[in-house]
Amino acid sequence: MPKKDESPLVTVLRYSEIGFIIPAAILLGYIVGKGLEHWLNKGWLVPAGVIFGVFAGFYSMIRLAMKSENEP
């Protein structure tokens, strides 16, 4: 529930942040996996980085959603 003294733009930005968490985490996992793959010459690090990014993104999204649900 938005705070009474909060502008509608701030509320929209707060809730739209949830939608950007997962793609950002996946992109970061891809970039880190690609860098580690190049450095260590292992072919499985990009998929592992993307999978880790998916899990990290969902974890962050759930944590942020629960935090915004509990705010007065």
N, C-alpha and C positions, 0 to 999 in steps of 0.2 A: 504494500500500500504506500503510495507516495506521501511525503510529508506535506503538511498544509502550506508551509512557507517556501516550498520548492517550485520553481518554474516548470512549465510543461516541457520545455526543451531539455532541462536537466533530467527529468523523468524518462523521456524518450532515449536520451543518450545512455542512461544507466541500464535500461532494459535492452538496448541494442548491443551493448557490450557483450551480453551473453551470446549473441549470434556470431560475434567475431572471435570468440575464444577458441572454438574448435578449429576453424581454418588456420588461424595463426599458429596454434600448437602443431598442427599437421605440417605446415610449411617449415616451421622451425625444426621439427623432427627430420624432415627431408633434407634440409640444409646441413644439419649436424651429421646425419647419416652419410650424405654424399661426401662431406669433408673427411670423415673418418674412413670411408671406403677408399678415397683417393690416397689417404695417408698410410693406411694399413694393408691395402690391396686385398680386401675381403669383399666378396660379391654379395653378401647377405646383410650388410649394414644399412643400406638405404631402406629396404622393407622393414627392418627392425626399428629404424628411426621413425618411420611413418607410423608403425603400430604403437610405438611408445608415445608419439605425439597425439594419436587418437585417444589413448587412455588418459594422458595428462590433460587433454582438452576437456574430455567428459568430466574428469575429476574436478577441474577448475570451474566448469560450468555448473555442476551440481552444488559445489561449495558456495559459489556466488548466488545461485538461486535460493539456497537455504538461508544465506545471510540476508538477502533482500526480503525474504518472507518473514523473518524474525524482527526486522526493524519496525519500530513503532511509527 
